[in-house]
Amino acid sequence: MDWFSRKVLAWRVSISMEANFCVEALEEALARFGKPEIFNTDQSSQFTSMAFTSVLMREKIAISMDGRGAWRDNVIVERLWRSVKYEEVYLHAYGAVSEARGSIGRYLNFYNSRRPHSSLAARTPDQTYFDNLPLAMAA
């Protein structure tokens, strides 16, 4: 997630604690949107794994990890997950993981492109993200 715009840059749904799905999402975000100066995560096993941190080190991206139990350090992402749960997940009884993936994907598309955010002056994450790209990237 881009903290400035609240845009979800890449995501995956997983039913395990393996790091691979996080590495795939990270690689996708880097390929599609370029590399940030700093990458912030919590201290979950997926994000502290060598597989995940080695990608950040390879790309020379500074790694920032929240303190244990310090949800406020990552409040923007925590707010995203609250929205996903209350506006999508808790409203549906998915019959299969593939159904959950599709439905959550549609929700995240809605979240980025059509859902206004009060913290963004009623703009969407996409509007905020794309309106603030450096000229070289916007071209």
N, C-alpha and C positions, 0 to 999 in steps of 0.2 A: 504494500500500500504506500502510495505517495502521501506523506503526512501533510504537505501543503494543500493539496487539492482533495484529499480523501479518496482518490481514485484507486480502485483495486486493480493492480497491474497484472497479476497472475494468481491463480488459485488451483487447488486440488482438493478432492475429498478422499480421505483415506480411512480405513477401518483398522489400521495398525499403527504402531509407534515407530515404524521404520523411517529413516531419513530420506529415502529415495524420492518420495513424492515431493518433499520440500526442495530437494536439489533440482528436480525437474521444473518446479514452479519458479525457482530462482533463476535457472538458466533461461527459461522462457522470458521472464521479465527483463533480464539483461539484454537478451537478443532483440526484443521488441522496443524497449524504451531507453537503453543505454545504462551506464553504470552510475550509481549515486556516489556521493562522497562518503556517506556513512550508512551502514545498514544496521537497524536496531531490531532486536528480537528479545523474547524472554529466554529463560535458561532451560527450556525443554530439551529433551535428549536429541530431538531431530536437529535443533539449531546449534547444539554444542558438539555435534558429531564431526569427525574429521572430514567426512564427505561434504558436509555443508560448509564448514569454515574454510576448507581448502579452496573452494570456489571463490570465496570472498578474498582470501589472501592472494590467490592467483591474479585476480583482477585489481589488486591493490585498493580494496574498499575497506575503510575503517570499520571495525566491528564494535558495536555497542550492545551490551546485554543488560537487561534490567536486573535489579537486585531480587533475590528470592522473596516472593510474597509482596512485591512492590508493584501492584497492578497500576498504580498511578503513573509509573514510569512509561507505561505503554497504553495510556488511557484511550488514545485514538483508535487503536486496533481493538481494544476491549469494547469500545462503543460500537464498532463495526459488528463484532460477534454478537453483541446484544441485539442489534437490529436484525441480523440474519436469523437468530433464534426466534425472536418474537414476531417478526414480520413474515417469516417463511417456514422454518423447521417445525415450530410448535403448532402450526396450522395444518400440517399435512401428516398423514400416516403413510410413509413411503413403503411400497411393497418390496423394493429391492434397492441395492446400493446404486445401480444404474439409474433408477428413477430419482433417487435423491440427488445424484450428480446433475442430471438434466434440470431438475427443478431449482436447485441451488444456483446453477449456472444462469438460468433465466432471471432469477432474482438479482444476482450480481450485475447482470447486464442492465436491469432496471435501476439498480442502486447507482451505477455509474452514469447512466444516460438520461434517466427520467425522474429520479427521486430528488426533489429539492432538499437542500440541507440548510438548517438555520445557521449553522456555523459558517456557511459560505454565502450568506446574504440571499438565501432562497435560490441559489444556483446549484447546478448539478456538479458532481466531481469532474465529469468530462468537460463541461464548459470552463470550469476553473483551470483544469490541467491544460487544455489545448489553447486557451486564451493567454496563458502565461509561459508558453514555451519560448526559449531563445529563438531568435529569427533563423539561425542556421538549422535548428532542428525542425522548425515549423515548415520550412520550404520543402 
